[in-house]
Amino acid sequence: MKRTRLLAAVAALAVLCAMSAAATDYTYSGPVASAVRTIPLQAAAATGNGNTWNTRGAINDNLVFVAWSAGCSAGVVTIETAETAAYAGTWAPLTTVSWSAASKTDVVQIIGPIGVIRARISTAVVGGTVTVTAYGR
């Protein structure tokens, strides 16, 4: 009986954590603090706000990888937060990452609970693209 309930709970957790490939708003739904989440915030982009990730304040340790492609010669990514993904005002900047070299990856660590996070390309990427991925636990 306990095994059946445990399997049902695991299945329910898997459904809650599933993400649609077409979705642009990712939401953390799991109680497991040690599980690492990988969220694509920008995918080979040169402009735009990208995807959002609603951590619901449950993620306390975040790494954001900003990978500049070959050929890049300029660009700035601003890591921002807001209370909800639908917030239409000016999001609060956590940090900015300025282009410094093509084919380079920059890493930003964000400590503490945050609500919704995004990686907005605040200055257009020139000559290439940027991919931004968040890892949280």
Sequence and secondary structure as in RCSB ss.txt:
>XXXX:A:sequence
MKRTRLLAAVAALAVLCAMSAAATDYTYSGPVASAVRTIPLQAAAATGNGNTWNTRGAINDNLVFVAWSAGCSAG
VVTIETAETAAYAGTWAPLTTVSWSAASKTDVVQIIGPIGVIRARISTAVVGGTVTVTAYGR
>XXXX:A:secstr
 HHHHHHHHHHHHHHHH   TT SEEE     TT  EEEEEEEEESSB   EEE TT   EEEEEEEE TT  EE
EEEEEEESSTT  S  EEEEEEE  STTEEEEEEEES  SEEEEEEEEEEESS EEEEEEE 
